[in-house]
């Protein structure tokens, strides 16, 4: 195993901004019908602002249904270099792939895997942190146990010299 490929719901940095702008336009449309100090009440802005706001919110929701899946190679061993591509889950959006980072495989000091799921509610995540010898950390916060186990198997087979700290609840 020389790479770990993951598939996520693709997101965009702009999703939350477009959603916020749409909501702002809807609120502004209703606010335009009331008079505030120097602002005179008018009905002329209500329909255009409301239409634009609702259209942006509907467009934001519709785009999510037709957006392709994000398929990304999050770990790849290429000779003596390990390419790490962090991914991030954005609020009100989905997953985005960040810029890759290439490090020497010998620079990986330790890999920690923790299970932060709460048994009572089922809420939480799995955390995989890759600690480098220069004290930098690349962290994945994932919700898929099979992906976490694939990452652990990658480090066990491709980089057996790396110290692996896997929490007991994650192994099960």
N, C-alpha and C positions, 0 to 999 in steps of 0.2 A: 504494500500500500504506500504510494508515494504522494497522494493528494487526498484531500477531503473536499467533496463538492456538496454544497447545501442549496436547497431551494426554499425561497421565502416569498411572501406577498410583497411585491415591489411597491415602494413608496416614492415620494418626492419631497424635496426640501420646500417646495412651494405649496403643498397641499394645505397645511395649516394656515398659511398666509391668505390663500384664496378663500378658504372657509371663513376666516376672521373678517375679511373684506366683505364677503357676502352678508354675514350677520350684521356688520356695521351699517351696510346700506339699507337693510330691512329696518333696523332700529332708527336710522336717520329718516327713512320715509315717514314713519309714524311721528317722529319728533318734529318734522317739518310742518305738521298740521297744527302745532301749538305755538303760541307767541311767547317769546322769551325776551324781555327787555327790548333791545334794539331790533331783534328779529321779529318780523311780522309773520303771522300765521298765513299759510298758503296751501291750496290743494293742488297747485300745478306740479309740484315736485313729488307728490305722493306716489303716483302710478309709475313714473319712470324709475325712481329709486327702488321701489318695491319690486318692480319687474327685474331690474338689474341684480338686486340682492338675491332674489329667489332663483334666478337663472344661474348665478355663480354657485350657490349652494347645491342646486340640482346637478350642475355640471361636475362639481367636485365629487359628488356621490356616484354619478354615472361613470366617470373616468376610472374609478376603482374597480368596477365590474369588468371593464374591458382591458385593463392594464395587464400586460404579460407577467408571468412569474419571473422573479429574480433568481437566476441560477448562477452561483458564484463559487469559485474555488477559494475556500477560506484558508486552507493550509496546503502548501506544495513544497516538497523537498526536491530541489534541483541540484544534484551534486552535493557540494558542501554548504549550499545556501538554502535557507528556509524562507519562503515567501509567505508572509502573514497578511491576509486581507481582512481587516476588521469590518464588521457590519453593525449597523445601529438601527434600532427600532424607534421611529419617530412618532410622537404623539399625534393622533388624529390622521395618521397616514399609513405607513408600512415600513418595510426594511429598505435601507440604502447601503450600498457598498462604499466604504471609504477608501482612501488611497492605500495601495499595498505598501508593505514594509519588508524589505529583504534584509535578513540578518544571517550571520554564519550560524550553522547548526550548533557549533560548539559554544555559541554565546547564550544559548538557552539554559538557564540555571534550574528552573523548576516549573512544573505545571500543577496548579491547584484546581480541583474540581469540587464544587460544593452544591448541595441540594438545599435551596431556600424555599421549598414548598412547605406550606403549613398543612399538616394532616387534617385539621379540623375543617378548614374551608376549601382546601385544594388550590388556593391562590399562591403564587410565587413564581420562581424561575430557577434554572440551573445556571451556575456561574463557573466559567472556565477562564482562569487567568494564567497567562504565559509570562513568567518572570524572566527577564534577561539579566545577564551579568552586570550590565551598566545601570541596574536598578530601575529600569523602565518596565512597565507592565502593559500587556495588551489583553483586554478582557472581553469575553463574549458572554452576554446575558441571553440565554436561549430558553425556549419552552419545549424543546423536543429531546426526550431522553435518548432516542435512537441516535440523534446527531451527536449528543454528548458522548455516548459510548463509542461512536465512530472516531471522534477526536481522541479519546483515550486509547483506542486500538491503534490509531496512527502513531501516537508517541511511543506505545509499547513496541511496535514493530519497526518503524522507521528510525526512531531515535531512542533506543533502549538505555542509553547512558544518561538520559535526562531523568531527574528525580520527579516521580509522579506521586502526588498527594491526592488521593481520591477518597471522598467521604463515604462512609459505610452505606448510607441510605442511597447513594448514587450507584453503587455497585450492584445492588439488588434489583 
